[in-house]
Amino acid sequence: MTLSQQIENDLKESMKAREEHRLSTLRMVRAAFKNKQIDLGHELTDEEAQAVMRTMLKQYKDALTDFTSAGRSDLAERQAEEIKLIETYLPQQMSEDELTKICQDAITELGAAPSDLGKAMGVVMKKLAGRADGNKVREIMQKILAGEK
C-alpha cells in the first residue's frame, strides 16, 4: 500500500471515529498530495509523497516556533499534535551519533574545509534521503568543520 493510499484509509477511519483534529490534519495532507500531483502530472510515488510531508513538517515546525514565541499555547499545542501525526507517516529519523558519523565520512571523502559547508551538506543530504532534519545536519557539520568534535 502506498503512502497516499494509507492516508486515504486513515482519513476514512478518522471520519468514522469522528476524530476531528486527526481528520483535519489528514485532509491537509491529502490536499497537499493532490496539489503536488497536479504539478507533476502523475500519481505520486512514495518518495514524492514523503517529500511533500517533509515540507509540511518543516512548515509546521516553523509555525510551532512562531506560536510559542508569540505566547499562543493553544495554537502551539494543536500544531504539536499535527507534527506528531505527520511524523508517524515518515521514516524514523537518524540518531545524532549516526548523523555525526555520516557527516564526518562525507567531510573526509570531500576533504572539505569550513568554506565547503554547502558542498558537504549537499552530499550528506542526498545520502540521508529525508531521514534527518537539515538544520540538525547543518549544526553537526559546522561543529565538525570548526574542529569541535
Secondary structure in CASP SS format (residue, H / E / C, confidence):
PFRMAT SS
TARGET T0000
AUTHOR 0000-0000-0000
METHOD secondary structure of the structure
MODEL  1
M C 1.00
T C 1.00
L H 1.00
S H 1.00
Q H 1.00
Q H 1.00
I H 1.00
E H 1.00
N H 1.00
D H 1.00
L H 1.00
K H 1.00
E H 1.00
S H 1.00
M H 1.00
K H 1.00
A H 1.00
R C 1.00
E C 1.00
E H 1.00
H H 1.00
R H 1.00
L H 1.00
S H 1.00
T H 1.00
L H 1.00
R H 1.00
M H 1.00
V H 1.00
R H 1.00
A H 1.00
A H 1.00
F H 1.00
K H 1.00
N H 1.00
K H 1.00
Q H 1.00
I H 1.00
D H 1.00
L H 1.00
G C 1.00
H C 1.00
E C 1.00
L C 1.00
T C 1.00
D H 1.00
E H 1.00
E H 1.00
A H 1.00
Q H 1.00
A H 1.00
V H 1.00
M H 1.00
R H 1.00
T H 1.00
M H 1.00
L H 1.00
K H 1.00
Q H 1.00
Y H 1.00
K H 1.00
D H 1.00
A H 1.00
L H 1.00
T H 1.00
D H 1.00
F H 1.00
T H 1.00
S H 1.00
A C 1.00
G C 1.00
R C 1.00
S H 1.00
D H 1.00
L H 1.00
A H 1.00
E H 1.00
R H 1.00
Q H 1.00
A H 1.00
E H 1.00
E H 1.00
I H 1.00
K H 1.00
L H 1.00
I H 1.00
E H 1.00
T C 1.00
Y C 1.00
L C 1.00
P C 1.00
Q C 1.00
Q C 1.00
M C 1.00
S C 1.00
E H 1.00
D H 1.00
E H 1.00
L H 1.00
T H 1.00
K H 1.00
I H 1.00
C H 1.00
Q H 1.00
D H 1.00
A H 1.00
I H 1.00
T H 1.00
E H 1.00
L H 1.00
G C 1.00
A C 1.00
A C 1.00
P H 1.00
S H 1.00
D H 1.00
L H 1.00
G H 1.00
K H 1.00
A H 1.00
M H 1.00
G H 1.00
V H 1.00
V H 1.00
M H 1.00
K H 1.00
K H 1.00
L H 1.00
A C 1.00
G C 1.00
R C 1.00
A C 1.00
D C 1.00
G H 1.00
N H 1.00
K H 1.00
V H 1.00
R H 1.00
E H 1.00
I H 1.00
M H 1.00
Q H 1.00
K H 1.00
I H 1.00
L H 1.00
A C 1.00
G C 1.00
E C 1.00
K C 1.00
END
